[in-house]
Amino acid sequence: MAVVAALAATALLVTLLVWQRQDFLGVVLALVAVLLAAVAGVAGAAHRDRCAALPPATPSLPAPDGLYGIDADTLETLDNREALRAVRERRR
C-alpha cells in the first residue's frame, strides 16, 4: 500500500509540475497529492512498526552429516546391520 501511494503521489506531483495549472483542478490535484503522500507515510510507518514487533527469525541449521529429520531410534536401527539389510530388502 505504501509503495502504491508513494508512486501515485510522485506521478501526481510530476503531472502538476508539467501542467503548471493554477486553477481549481490544480488545487484539487495538489490536495490529492498531499493526501497520497500522507497515506504513504502512515502506511510505511505501520509496516516498519509491524516488522519491528515480529520476533527475529532463527535460521534452522541442517544436520552436519546431511541426515534431516531422523531421530535417535532410526539412527540406532540403521546402525544395526541386520536391520539395515531388512530395510534394503523391503525397498526391492
N, C-alpha and C positions, 0 to 999 in steps of 0.2 A: 504494500500500500504506500509506503513512504517513497519508494523509488518512482512509482507511477505518478504520485502527486508532485514530486520534485521535477520529474520530466515535463509534466503538464504545466507547472509554474514557469519553468525555463522556456518552454515553447511559447507560452503566452507573453512572457516578457520580451522575447525576441520579436514576436508579432507586434507588440506595442512599439518597440524601438524602430522597426522597419516602417510601420504605417504612420507613425507620428500623428495620431489622431488627437485632437483637442476638443472633442465634443462629448456628448453623453455616452456614446459607445466606448470611447477611450477611457472614460472614468469607470464604467462598468467592468471593462476588461482589466483595468488596474486593480480594482477591488477583488475581482475573482483571482487574479494572480497572487495578491496578498493572502487571500483565504487559502489557496492551494499551498502556498509556502508555509503557512501556519500548520496546516494539516500534515504536511511532510515533516515538519519539525517535531510535532507531537507524536506522530507515528514512529519516527526514528528514535525518539527518547523512550517510548514504550517498548520498542524492540530491544534497545540496549538494556533497560531495566529487567526485562524478561530473561534475557540471556545471562545477566549477572546473577539472577536468582536461581538459575539451574545449577545443580551440583556439577562439578567438573567430571567429565567422562574419564574413567580409568581404562586404559587400553588393556585388553586381555592378552597376555603373553602366551605364545604357543609352548607346548611341552618341548624341552630341549631335544628329545630324540624323535620328535615328529609323531608321537602316539597321542592323538586327540581323542578325548572323551573315553579313555579306557581306565577303568577303576582298578583297584589293587587286586580284587578277586580274579579279574580277567587276566591280569599280568601273571598272577600266580598260576593260573590254568595254562597259560601259554608257556610257562617255564617248564611244565611237565611235558616230557617228550611224547608220552603215550597219548595224552590229551590233545596235544598239537597234531599228532598223526591222525587221531579220530576226527578232528575238525577238518583237516585237509581231505580226508576220505569222504566226509559228508558233502563237501563242496563239489566233488566229482560226480 
